[in-house]
């Protein structure tokens, strides 16, 4: 029988121990010497005759047993094996878990790279004579919560994320929504978790007290120290914003720690010419006191002056690799580390995550515009081309299902031969729309970056597994 390996990725830890990431099952397996030889030997497009291959080994019986184990584990399979049918969507309508309320489409800053207001904006322009609602009313916020609770089926808990524009420009709607959600969720015996993204410029004592009292998960959009922040994140006058936000951030973090709140994260947009990830991470965690930091390459067309470009992605991966060394040292000592990108990847690797779609957008998560229109996520609200109904009239299940079917990873030809597809599934819908005008396309412009980052995650996982396997227990109950 002719056998060959399935789609996979082989890698080693720093001590030379061999591992394989098996794409169809998203399993990570350690390989002894013989198993490693077998995986390498059967990695041939047309396959290898198993009897001939086994006969060449000094101990054919042992080779046959090892080969049988690898076949049973799904690492090596018959060449002529009929592929299973393409994965299907889960039973629809799929219950919602999260609703992102864009409580305002206005902002008090004028960040140069902002996808919401800049050249990459995808919102449908207002028709002549049409006036858009710039702030969500309290009534629309309450209707959104009713919609979420109705659409969450038997889920015991749901999440509400508040977004903008600058979210805190509409604090009254946030307060009203939380008060209403508390009442309504209690009536149907559900728990509600809250989160919010803000630029921190409007963090008053009143707001800080409210957010920490209700245990919000808080993300601050900040690009680094004063020099880095003020390159792009500026007031409409052109003046930098760091001096205004810094004391407010320090007050929020201090209050949150006193109240033992949920981790507060920084969200950094990485642009061309930015300082190193390592310096920015250490400033945000060591100086300002953030619990976590996540880095996101800027979403921009390739002609934008702040776009990273190929070299920028290569540099970013190298910097991620350096920061991963700090992560491994912390994990070996049993300490948490705030490098959110790597932490999220390690969790997905350990849990064997196998995605059919890159994120929950359109599936367990929807965005809501200021007027109550439903979109794939917060980045697609106000885009008529991607509208999925409204919180008042309900979700257009036909349109939702059609999008999810088209966006399924099995329909993205380039993804079929990529070992990282269980973790990527083609990448961000919004990024694809900005680059290619089609939200269902694979993000081919950063495939090498994704594969490189997953490689880094696999090697980091193997190193931590050797140094302190108990570290991964934190991912087994979540």
Secondary structure, DSSP 8 states (H G I E B T S, - for coil): -EEEE-SEEEEE-TT--EEEEETTTTEEEEE-HHHHHHHHHT--TT-EEHHHHHHTSSSHHHHHHHHHHHHHTTSEEETT----------SSS----EEEEE-BS--SB--TT-TTTSTT--S----TT----SB--HHHHHHHHHHHHHHTTT-SEEEEEEESSSGGGGHHHHHHHHHHHHHHHHHTT-EEEEEEEE-STT--HHHHHHHHHTT-EEEEE--SSHHHHHHH-BBTTS-BSHHHHHHHHHHHHHHHHHTT---EEEEEEE-TT---HHHHHHIIIIIS--SEEEEEE----TTSTT--HHHHHHHHHHHHHHHHHHHHHHHHTT----BHHHHHHHHHHHHT---SSSSSBTTTEEEE-TTSBEESSTTTTT-GGG--EETTTEE-HHHHHHHHHHH-GGG-GGGGG-TTHHHHTT--HHHHHHHHS-TTS--GGGHHHHHHHHHHHHHHHHHHHHHHGGGGGGGS--
